[in-house]
Amino acid sequence: MTAIVLRPGLQLPPLSHFKLAAFDMDSTLISIECIDEIAAMAGKGAEVAAITEAAMRGEITDFKESLRRRLALLVGTPASVLDRVLAERLTFNPGARELCAGLKAAGLKLVLVSGGFTFFTAYVARELGMDYVRSNELEIVDGALTGRVVMQAWGDICDGAEKRRMLLECCAAIGCSPSQAMAVGDGSNDLPMMGEAGLSVAYHAKPKVREQAMVAINEGGLDQLLALLPST
């Protein structure tokens, strides 16, 4: 597989054109799918991972339903498992820190928008200097997962449609056009926000996402994106 693939005829604008960058988290900025790691520690790894994979490939088209099905398998899991996943399993993908630092240095606002969980996005956002964050909040009662998420001001589950809304809301908040935004992801639920952005980037992504993205990084680190964009 070619390491980096650009859409035929694509002329990349300079980095100075962009004002905002939106990122998926799981398998994009970090190397794991957090829900799969929680499930593995809870003894439900195979069942949950199978649903995750089908959803990421686009075979289960309703992300909200797929997430509810996976969470239902985790009822009663001690909340301490979240700490273990963060400490033992969560690592950043190659180039994630360098890319985010480079974009911030160029004046871009950074958005973390994830179908994952606030417990992990809070850490990732702090580490990478994110300006805006949206993700799902796990419900915890008496120290254990209930198998549900908490209703937030914007809704309960951050799916593809919500990722798209978040990108557009953040563009409006800083006064830029979606054409001045880039969106980076790996799964089918990233396609709605990638479709709105002026630059869509697939990182080690599923085939459907690679095919639709303007840029596909198939090997190596995320920071390669900086080298692709002209400086002026």
Salt bridges, closest charged atoms under 4 A:
ASP24 OD1 - LYS163 NZ 2.99
GLU37 OE1 - ARG89 NE 2.92
GLU53 OE1 - ARG57 NH1 3.30
GLU59 OE2 - ARG57 NE 2.77
GLU88 OE2 - ARG84 NE 3.32
GLU127 OE1 - ARG97 NH2 2.88
ASP131 OD2 - LYS104 NZ 3.27
GLU139 OE1 - ARG148 NH2 2.79
ASP156 OD2 - ARG68 NH2 3.34
GLU162 OE2 - ARG134 NH1 2.58
GLU162 OE1 - ARG165 NH2 2.64
GLU169 OE1 - ARG134 NH2 3.33
ASP190 OD1 - LYS163 NZ 2.55
GLU196 OE2 - ARG164 NE 2.68
